[in-house]
Amino acid sequence: MRVAVIGLGGVGAYLAASFAKAGIDVVGFGRGEHLAAIQKDGLRIVEDHQEWRVDLDARAIADVDGYFDGVLFCVKSYDLEDAYRAIEPFIDEKSFLISFSNGVNNGDRLRALSSAAVLDGAVYILSHIQEAGVIRKKGKVFAAVFGGDAAATQKLALLFEQAALRYKTPSDIKKALYKKYIFIAAFATLTSYYDKPIAAIYKEHFLEVKALLEEIAAVAKAEGVDIDDEVQKALDTAAKLPSDASTSMHLDFQNNKQTELESLSGYIAKNKAVATPLMEKFYKQLSSKKG
């Protein structure tokens, strides 16, 4: 099985490195200095108590060739369609696709474009690009959840087993996605709006935090997904985080980079099923901030 991993950031690079280390035929697609460093010296993974290096077939997306049995999209949510169009000539209806981008509707976006088998999924990991060619993974946290088409799920599960990566295939994959999304969407929005880390938001704006989490849970319920219990779990998680912990969207706003505002705030603000006045307020202001 030949696999493509598109996006070599903290998630994609760790997956691609783990696959390559296990002898899986994988091609990683990246860009810039990070890609150049991987092509020159390989990909280095730095963990808390060990580090390791692999040679990875790493390329720019313009250099794609051959056929891929599976494609893992690990790009930012706003790059998903462009990444798909770049790889589309090299897959067919027998291929499987999965997006590990932030959001709960990425599978639907891919299904609207492709006749391939599309899975839904998410990854729990604390990792980032430490420097060009180097990924820093913090702590022991790693888990992937995915599901959908049974045959495609089995194919991806075999890859994760071969790479000795922890995974789950929950019967309700939509609920599993929302369990991750509710925390990220709420705190990405609030940290970006107030320009403060999560701990400060939790302490200074607790009632808004709770109300925003409840709005997201209401949208989920309108889609047939009950995550009401996740509101308190998200609050408990936020209460335990280090004082400087923030979100990637907050950092992107600070650095004037493109953000995942549409996937993490807009999806809730623009829903037509239930009222979300708080998210609409935050989304409107952040949209103007984005320019």
N, C-alpha and C positions, 0 to 999 in steps of 0.2 A: 504494500500500500504506500503510495506517494502522497505526502501531506504538505500543504502550504500553511505557514503561519504569517499572516499579514499584520505588521506592526510589531516592532521589536523594543517596546518599552518594558516597564516592569513586569507586566503579565506575559506578553507575547514572547519576550526574550527568555524568560524562565521556562515557559512551556517548550519553546523550540530547543533550548539547551538540554532540557530533560529528555526530550525525544531523541535528539542526536546522541546523547550519552548512552541511551538504551539501544542504539543501532537502528532506529527507525529512519526511513528515507524521508527526510524533512528539508524543506527549503524555507528560509526565513526572509521576509521582505522588509527592509528598513530604508533609512535615508540619512543623508548628512554625515557629520563626523563620526557618529555612532556606528553607522554602517561601514564606513571606511576602516575604522579601528577593528571591527569584527573581521572584516575581510583580510586585514593585515596580520592580526595576532590572535584571532579566535575570540570566543565569547567567554568572559570570566564571570562567575557567580560567586559573590561574597556573602556568606551566611554568618550567623552569630559565632559559631565555633569551628567553621571550616570554610574553605574556598576551593573552587574547582574550575577547570577550564575545558572547553570543548571546541573542536573545529566545526564550524557550522557553514553549510552552503548558504551564504547570505548575499542577497542581491537587491538592487533597486527594482521596483515593480516594473519598470520599462524593460527589464531583462528577463521577464518571465518566459518560460517555454515548456513544452511537454504537456503532459496530462496529469491532473490531480484527482485522486480518489476522495480527498477531503480537504476542506479549507477552514481554518480557524481565523476569524477576524478579531484582531486584538487592537484595532485602531480606536481613536476617539469616535464617539457616536456620530459626529458631524461628517466624518470621512467614510462612513460605511458604504454609501451608494457608489462613490468614486472607486473605492477599493474593489467592490463587486464588479463594476464594469471593466476594471483592468484585468481581472482574473477570469471573467466570463468566457472568453474564447478557449480556455484551457480546462474547462469542466463540462459535464453533460448531466443528463437526468439521473445517471447512476452515481454521481458524486453526492457527498453530503457536505452541508455548510452549517456553521454555527458562529454566532457573534458573542463574544465575551465583553462587548462594550457596555458601558453603563446605560441602563434603561430597561424598560419592561416590554417594549414593542419592537425590538430589533429583529426578532424572528419574523414578525409580521411584515416588516419592511423588506426583508430578504425574500419572503414568499411572494411578495408582490412583483418581484423582479425575476425570479428564477423558477425553473421546473425541477431543479435538484431537490433532494430531501433536505429540509431545513429543520435544525434542532433549536431549541431555546436553551440558554445556559447562563451561568454566572460563575465567577471565580472569587474566592476569598483569599487574599494574599496581601502582605505588606511588603512591597518592593518598588524600587525606582531605579532610574539610571543614575549611578553614582558619578560616573565620568564616561567618556566615550569608550565603548567596548566593555563596560563593567556594570553589572546589575547587583544592587545591594538588596538582599532579602532579609527582613527583620523578623525575629521570632520564629515559632514553629507553625504559625498559621498557614495552612494551605488546604483548600478544599474546592473542588469543582462540583457544581450541580448542573445536570443537563437532562434533557428528555424530549420526547415527541415521537417521531417515527421510530418504530421498534428496531428495524434492521439497522438504521443509521446510528441509533443509540448504542447498539451492540458493537458496531465497528469502532466508535469513539471510545467506548469502555475498554475495548481490547488495547487501544493505544495507551490509555492511562494506566492500565494494568502492566503493560510491558515497560512503561517508564516508571513504575512504582509510585504513581501520583494518586493521592487520595481523591475519591470522587463518590458522588451519590447520584442515583437516578430516581428521584422522587416521583410518585404517581401523579402528584399535582405540581407540575413544573412552574405553572404561572404563580402559584402561591410561594414557591421557593424563590422566584425572582423578586416578588414583591417584598419578601422578608429582608432582602438586602437593599432593595430600592428605597424603602420607606425612610431608612436612616440617612442614606446618601442624599436623596432628593431634599429632605428637610434641612439637613445641616449644610449642604452645599449652597442652598438658597440663602439661609440665614447668615452664614459666615461671610458670604459675598455681599449681602445687603448691608450688614453692620460693620464689615471689615474688621472682624474680631475672630479669635479662635473659638473652638467649640465650647470649651469650659466657660469662657466669659459669656457666650450666648446663653448657655444653660443657666448660669447664675443670674444674669441680668434681665433675661427675657423669657423666663420659664413658661409663663402662661401662653406666650406666642408660640414657643416651641411645641408645647402640648397641643395647641389648637391646630398648628400646621400639620403635625403628625396625624391628627384626627381627620383633617381634610384629605390627606393622602389615603388613609384607611377607608374613607368614604368612597373615594374614586375606585379603589380596589373592590369594594363590596358591590358597587354598581356594575363591575365587570365579572361578578360572581365569585370573588375571592375574599374570604374573611380573614383579615389580618388584624383585627381589633386588639388581640393580645400583644401585638408587636409594638403598639404605642408605648406601653410601660417598659417593655424590654429596651426600646430605643432610648428612653429616658435614663434607664439604669446604666446602659452602656456609656452614654454621654457623661454621666456623673463620675465615671471611673477613669476617664481619659486624662493624659498628661495636660498640663496647663497650656502648652504651646501647640497641641494637636489641632490641625485644621483640615481643610478639604482641598482637593486638587483644583476644583473650580474657583475657590477663593484665591488660590495662588495664581491661577491663570488670569483672573481679573486684576490682581496686583501687578502682574507682569505684562499687562496689555496684550495677552494672547487670546486666540480664539477659545471660546468656552463651550461647555456642554449644556448651556442654558436651556436650549429647546428640549432636550431629553430629560433634564433633571428638574426643571421648573415649568417650562412651557407645556409639557405633556399634561400636567395636573391643572394648570391655569386655564388651558384651552378645552378641557373636557366639557362635554355638553350634558352629562348625566346628573351631576350634583353641583351645588354652589360651592365655590372655593375662593371666597373673597380675599382671604389673607394671601394665598398664593398668587392670585391675580394682581394684588397690590405690589408684592415683591417682584413678580415677573415684569410688570410694566416698568418699574423703576430700574431694574437691572438691564432691561432691554435698552432703555435710554442711556444708561451708563456705558453699555457696550458700544453705543454709537451706531 
